[in-house]
């Protein structure tokens, strides 16, 4: 997706929001593969700490 954009153009707001949401999810799970997988499969942040 990012290959369609260049440094001199702004990323559309809708795409920026999606990227920011994914980044926050990554930060929240700590980027740990197992935690990311649990979050992806369940959609629950509570299941990550179990």
LINKATA-V39130 format. One line per field, one symbol per residue. burial: 1 if it has 24 or more other ideal C-beta (glycine too) atoms within 12 Angstrom, else 0. A space follows every 50 residues. Layout:
burial = ???
//
This chain:
burial = 00000000000000000000000000001000001000100000000000
//
